[in-house]
Structures are given as structure tokens and as C-alpha cells.
Amino acid sequence: IIEVSGDVPSSRSAHTAVVYFNKMLMFGGRDADGKCCEDLYEFCFTTSEWRRINHGPCNQLFMRARHSVVVHNDRLITFAGWNGKKKLNDMFQYSLDSQTFQTVHDSDENDPRLP
């Protein structure tokens, strides 16, 4: 067992985790009560330390589970998922260099394919 420190995330399921150099980034999912999470965490393999990444006042935009995440060109790109009420069809990115979020594609509110 590895001893870890820092801001350790709550237990969860339906989240995503990707590795970027010596760090793992873990985003969203569902907590033990089944509620969708909006948080983004970074785990450093070198120091065994967790850090919560703050993304400001727009948490509801990011709240989701069962989404897809990839790392591409130093960006964490998140697509779609489930926010606890409906399926999502949006896309946003987090710059790993500047540590900023940007919406790439807003949700298709009028898309008849989405319940």
C-alpha cells in the first residue's frame, strides 16, 4: 500500500482517469450516493500527492459521469456523458499548460436524438 497525501478524492465510479507524464488526472464520476461529481483531481506518481484542480464557479457545466476523456496536445478533452438528469453532447478542454478551461462545443439542447 502506498501512503498518499493531499486532497484525496471521494470514492466514486463511472469517472475517467488518464495519465499525463508523471501524473494521473481523474475527472467526474458518481459518488457513493450516486450523485454526479464535477471535480478534477491530479495525482503525482513521484510524490504520491493528490491535488484538486479548481475550475471556478461553473461547476454545473462540468458535473458528469460516463463521459470520455483523452489527452491530446497538452489538453485534457472531455466529451459528453450523463449529468444525473440527461445525456450530454458537449465538449470542453482543460489546458494542462495554462490550467484553464474552454468550451469547444455546447450541448445540443434541441437535438431530437437526445432524451
C-alpha positions as CSV (number, residue, x, y, z in Angstrom):
1,I,0.0,0.0,0.0
2,I,1.3,3.4,-1.0
3,E,0.8,6.3,1.5
4,V,-0.8,9.3,-0.2
5,S,-1.2,12.8,0.9
6,G,-3.0,15.9,-0.2
7,D,-6.7,16.5,-1.1
8,V,-7.7,12.8,-1.7
9,P,-10.9,12.5,-3.8
10,S,-14.0,10.7,-2.5
11,S,-14.8,7.2,-3.6
12,R,-16.6,7.0,-7.0
13,S,-17.5,5.1,-10.1
14,A,-18.1,6.0,-13.8
15,H,-15.2,8.5,-13.7
16,T,-12.4,8.8,-16.1
17,A,-8.6,8.7,-15.4
18,V,-5.8,9.4,-17.9
19,V,-2.0,9.6,-17.4
20,Y,0.0,12.6,-18.5
21,F,3.7,12.3,-17.9
22,N,4.2,11.6,-14.2
23,K,0.6,12.5,-13.3
24,M,-2.8,10.9,-13.4
25,L,-5.8,13.1,-14.0
26,M,-9.2,11.9,-12.6
27,F,-12.4,13.6,-13.5
28,G,-16.1,13.4,-12.6
29,G,-18.0,10.2,-12.0
30,R,-20.6,9.3,-9.4
31,D,-20.0,9.4,-5.6
32,A,-21.1,6.9,-3.1
33,D,-24.6,8.4,-3.0
34,G,-24.9,8.2,-6.8
35,K,-24.6,11.9,-7.4
36,C,-22.5,13.1,-10.4
37,C,-19.2,14.8,-9.4
38,E,-17.9,17.9,-11.0
39,D,-14.3,17.7,-9.7
40,L,-11.0,17.3,-11.4
41,Y,-8.0,15.8,-9.5
42,E,-4.4,15.3,-10.2
43,F,-2.3,12.6,-8.7
44,C,1.5,12.9,-8.9
45,F,3.2,9.5,-9.1
46,T,6.5,11.0,-8.0
47,T,5.3,12.5,-4.7
48,S,2.1,10.3,-4.2
49,E,0.2,13.5,-3.6
50,W,-3.4,14.4,-4.7
51,R,-4.4,17.9,-5.7
52,R,-7.9,19.2,-6.5
53,I,-7.9,21.4,-9.6
54,N,-10.2,24.4,-9.2
55,H,-12.3,25.3,-12.2
56,G,-14.2,28.2,-10.8
57,P,-17.9,29.0,-10.5
58,C,-19.1,26.9,-13.5
59,N,-19.2,23.5,-11.7
60,Q,-22.7,22.6,-13.0
61,L,-21.3,22.8,-16.6
62,F,-18.8,20.1,-15.8
63,M,-20.9,17.8,-13.5
64,R,-21.0,14.4,-15.2
65,A,-20.3,10.7,-15.2
66,R,-19.9,8.1,-18.0
67,H,-18.1,10.6,-20.2
68,S,-15.0,10.2,-22.4
69,V,-11.6,11.9,-21.8
70,V,-8.4,11.9,-23.9
71,V,-5.2,13.8,-23.6
72,H,-4.1,15.5,-26.9
73,N,-1.5,18.2,-27.5
74,D,-1.3,19.1,-23.7
75,R,-5.0,19.3,-23.4
76,L,-7.5,17.2,-21.5
77,I,-10.5,16.9,-23.8
78,T,-13.9,15.8,-22.3
79,F,-16.8,14.7,-24.4
80,A,-20.5,14.0,-23.5
81,G,-21.6,11.9,-20.5
82,W,-24.5,12.0,-18.1
83,N,-25.2,14.7,-15.6
84,G,-27.7,12.8,-13.4
85,K,-30.7,14.2,-15.4
86,K,-29.9,13.8,-19.1
87,K,-27.4,12.7,-21.6
88,L,-24.9,15.3,-22.6
89,N,-23.4,16.1,-26.1
90,D,-20.9,18.8,-25.3
91,M,-17.1,19.0,-25.4
92,F,-14.7,21.1,-23.4
93,Q,-10.9,21.1,-22.8
94,Y,-8.6,21.8,-20.0
95,S,-5.2,23.2,-20.9
96,L,-2.5,21.4,-18.9
97,D,-0.1,24.2,-19.6
98,S,-2.2,27.3,-18.8
99,Q,-4.6,25.4,-16.4
100,T,-7.6,27.0,-18.0
101,F,-10.9,25.5,-19.2
102,Q,-12.6,26.3,-22.6
103,T,-15.8,25.1,-24.1
104,V,-15.3,23.5,-27.5
105,H,-18.9,22.6,-28.2
106,D,-22.1,23.5,-26.2
107,S,-24.7,20.9,-25.5
108,D,-27.2,20.3,-28.3
109,E,-30.4,21.3,-26.4
110,N,-32.6,20.9,-29.4
111,D,-31.1,17.6,-30.7
112,P,-34.0,15.2,-31.0
113,R,-31.7,12.2,-30.7
114,L,-31.0,13.1,-27.0
115,P,-33.7,12.3,-24.4
